[in-house]
Amino acid sequence: MPPSSSVADSLPFLSASDATRLLLGAQGLLDDPDRRVTVPGLQALVERLGFVQMDTINVLARAHDLTLFSRLDGYRPEQLKRLLEEKRSLFESFTHDASAIPTAWFAHWKPRFDRDRARLQAHAWWQHHFRGTDGARVVADVKARIAQEGPLKSSNFEHPEKRGPWWGWKPQKAALDFLWRTGELMIPGREGFQKRYDLTERVLPNHHALPCPAPAEHVDWACATAAERLWLFTPKELADFWASIEAPEARAWCAAAAKAGRLVAVQVASADGALRPAFALADWEARLARLPETPDRTRLLCPFDPILRDRARALHRFGFDYRFEAFVPEPKRQYGYYVLPILEGERLVGRLDAKVHRDRTLLEVKGLWWEPGVKPNKTRKRKLDEALARLAAFVGAAEIAGG
């Protein structure tokens, strides 16, 4: 419930610029991107972000690699692979989508596993993918085979009506996904980008044995960790961060945390000038004062970057209305298939549609659009060219064309 006008007038005020800097600072986009990259440093960055979304689209590079590269020039995909597959300090599971998540928080995925088990079994998804079969039996058989044989891929299972692997959503593939979503299987590694599945107790034996946190403990963890990664937020943004609790739970937590002095209620100016109520960490002013100068560079962000994940927040903070159009029919797209937002300092100034042609080692710029009021002067173009050169080197392209 929003505060009354008299109460709102007495609340601390954050300008749109301050609100933007807090988000960029919390999410690692004000730090020096040219700093040395180490595996422990990469782990610390993922923990700071909370998680990194993973995606199968490889028009340029995988989503998680683009997200990390935008913050660390020297990042290389094998470093993340080491954290996931060797150190096991990250694991793959779901937030709002498939993500790489710090393993230290594994116990807080147990409530989600229980929730998803009930939801999936009651959903039309179950009936659709297991039609004509005994779904529970298929799931049990798939798990038993992995227990006996070790890690397996979807392609190791044949469809009962086909000879050889069947790449659609055969019942066994649905069973693998169900067992993964419910925590009975984990992904110890990939071949290419194909998942290998193994029993969770073999992949994460120590974490698998941890007890499920009590509901109140889980809500406090979900809200407190999300708050520490946003610094400034609404209760809905807290709930949406991990997609593990409901908005009413986040609202109650915010009210209690504000009463205890952990948070403060504030008014925030949006990019359009409108004032909106929010909460901030109690020491937000000190955090804002400690933020470094904004790097003097242009970055090409992944469509799934954390600062864009909440489209409404991106509109409020940056005045940037972004929609991911890969799944929009081509004639209905406003921009393109895989459009990268252009971050110039603290502003989102445009968007760029790009594709790498690996057989020709060519990075093609298929489209470039500047935001209203943004003039493509020489300095702006030069910095964009520098960003494209960094991206080309990262994806293995020797030449850039188009634009």
Secondary structure, DSSP 4 states (H G I P E B T S, - for coil): -PPPHHHHHTS-EE-HHHHHHHHHHHTTSSS-TTSPP-HHHHHHHHHHHS-EE--S--SSS-HHHHHHHTT-TT--HHHHHHHHHTS--EEEEESSSEEEEEGGGGGGGHHHHHHHHHHHHHSHHHHHHTTTS-HHHHHHHHHHHHHHH--B-GGGSB-TTSSSB--S--HHHHHHHHHHHTTSEEEEEEETTEEEEEEHHHHSHHHHTSPPPPHHHHHHHHHHHHHHHHSEE-HHHHHHHHT-S-HHHHHHHHHHHHHTTSEEEEEEE-TTS-EEEEEEETTHHHHHHHPPPPPSSEEE--TT-HHHHSHHHHHHHH-------TTS-GGG-SS-SSEEEEEETTEEEEEEEEEEETTTTEEEEEEEEEPTT----HHHHHHHHHHHHHHHHHHT-SEEEE-
